[in-house]
Amino acid sequence: MKKTMISDTALNSIQLLPQPRHTALGVLRSVEVKGTHVLPQSADVVIIGAGICGVLSAYYLAKQGKKVVVCDKGEIACESSSKAFGWVSQLLTSEHKVKLTRRSKCLWRALQQEIGELGYREQGITYFAESAEEFQSYQDWLTSVQSHVDPDIKILQAHEVSRIATEFSGQCYGAITAPTDGCIEPVLTTAAIAEAAKKRGVIFVTQCAVRGLDLQAKKVHGVFTEKGYIQTSQVISAVNTWTRIFCAHHHIDVPQLYVIMSMGRVEDFKDSPMGCGGKGAFAWRKQIDGGYSLGLITGMSAPITRDAMKLYKKFLPIQKMLGGSKGVKVNFGQNTLNDWKIKRTWNHHQSSPFETHRSFTGAVDLTAAETSKQLMSQFFPHLKTKSITESWSGTVAFTQDNAPIASAVNDIEGFYVLMASGYGFSWGPALAEMLSDLLLKQSEHPDLHTFRLSRFSDGTTLEPQL
Ligand SMILES: Cc1cc2nc3c(=O)[nH]c(=O)nc-3n(C[C@H](O)[C@H](O)[C@H](O)COP(=O)(O)OP(=O)(O)OC[C@H]3O[C@@H](n4cnc5c(N)ncnc54)[C@H](O)[C@@H]3O)c2cc1C
């Protein structure tokens, strides 16, 4: 079988991936991790949300001897973290994000060595330009960040493209390739780290929505959950799509919206490409079982929610950056209707919106994976005969400047917010490491200044980051 992309040596173990599970929470993709239903009375740190950001923070803090409890309203990785494409990529991102991805790559390697199989592979990521303008934008980006990126990132002229992907030669204007950028396996990664965290004493309480913080004199004293009270002096909110709603409950305004992306997977096919890549609208990732995750880079769906109506002006620059109305399509559908049912005020003795929306997803757009397959089949004809074996969708949450938040909250002692904004597997490990250090040592890594929450209220001019 001809494999055309670079660095296939990294694909060193082909494994079977778990099938989606039909549960009371809906269809879940991630391997099941058993949590407890018994609530501990106290903890050094309570983490709200068991996605990749919460689970990694728990792992790092437990390694340093902290008694950590993680509460999730659903299960471990029941929202975005099991639904991602899985790229760990520095390509075409800002200098700050490049730094995060490079640090995360080191951490992924170390975590996989420490914990065992996380599905992390460095098989390379390549974008193929569809127009002269697009190719020029690759060159401009590389020039602007050259001293910060991995030194092996290269621009390939059109005639050099055949070196890594014969199929695209003559059909593209050139490419940009990051030969050692990586990817994870969303159905495995978060679950495997959660199991490792459990071995280090982290307690995961599932089906346990945190309704709010117990604040006394602007200081965290504990959390109110649907199962009762946990006494603690430090809390990390790692609730991703729910950050705006959770923070608003404590009068903290986080300018955040979400879009819905749909994807699918197919089995391996003859003459398939290695690694990860994208050309025009379609993108792929080679999975560790040999199959492919397929998706569309364009056409993300933005539900008209109450927050979207309130914040749309602030988010116009990001929408433009993501390709305007072609990149992000405004949508009035099930998520809009659901949004109107989400309560915005509650008290800690009442059921909160987190209990009524245990595993939040959007409607699956079945055409996304199919369109991606058809576009890709023009170059890889054997893909045509393959059927999409699974389709799913998930939310991608963005802040107003498209940059993550990893920050103490100024007015509430002991409260921290962690939200990756877009690329949680590329930036999450580095952010979780820096935030854990902040909790442990109370000294701030200089890079955390960029990701501070107060930038949204301290008069900083907010430009969307690539
Ligand atoms: C289709 C798709 C493709 C993507 N592709 C990539 C990619 O290629 N590369 C990349 O790096 N990233 C990608 N992402 C983004 C990535 O998946 C996310 O950035 C990442 O998973 C966010 O992790 P998280 O831990 O912050 O949030 P989540 O995984 O969403 O976890 C948040 C958790 O908090 C819980 N929760 C919320 N509120 C409460 C509460 N009050 N009490 C208790 N629990 C609560 C939820 O149940 C949930 O489990 C993609 C996402 C999607 C959907």
The ligand as an ORCA input file, in Angstrom:
! r2SCAN-3c Opt
* xyz 0 1
  C     -15.352     18.786     15.996
  C     -14.237     19.353     16.837
  C     -12.952     19.363     16.334
  C     -11.895     19.838     17.132
  N     -10.624     19.723     16.664
  C      -9.587     20.035     17.466
  C      -8.248     19.795     17.043
  O      -7.994     19.283     15.948
  N      -7.247     20.138     17.882
  C      -7.480     20.697     19.111
  O      -6.512     20.974     19.828
  N      -8.739     20.935     19.533
  C      -9.788     20.617     18.748
  N     -11.067     20.826     19.180
  C     -11.286     21.561     20.439
  C     -11.091     20.687     21.659
  O     -11.896     19.542     21.561
  C     -11.462     21.481     22.901
  O     -10.745     22.689     22.926
  C     -11.150     20.726     24.173
  O     -11.707     19.441     24.144
  C     -11.696     21.504     25.364
  O     -11.448     20.747     26.516
  P     -12.054     21.212     27.889
  O     -11.549     20.299     28.933
  O     -11.810     22.656     28.073
  O     -13.639     21.117     27.691
  P     -14.677     19.913     27.548
  O     -14.074     18.705     26.981
  O     -15.852     20.483     26.851
  O     -15.045     19.583     29.048
  C     -15.805     20.441     29.860
  C     -16.502     19.551     30.881
  O     -17.109     20.377     31.867
  C     -18.304     19.741     32.297
  N     -19.123     20.774     32.972
  C     -19.596     21.919     32.450
  N     -20.233     22.637     33.397
  C     -20.174     21.935     34.553
  C     -20.633     22.152     35.878
  N     -21.259     23.279     36.242
  N     -20.416     21.182     36.807
  C     -19.742     20.052     36.481
  N     -19.271     19.803     35.227
  C     -19.471     20.743     34.276
  C     -18.883     19.176     31.030
  O     -19.805     18.122     31.290
  C     -17.636     18.704     30.285
  O     -17.354     17.335     30.505
  C     -12.142     20.366     18.424
  C     -13.455     20.363     18.915
  C     -14.488     19.853     18.147
  C     -15.864     19.824     18.725
*
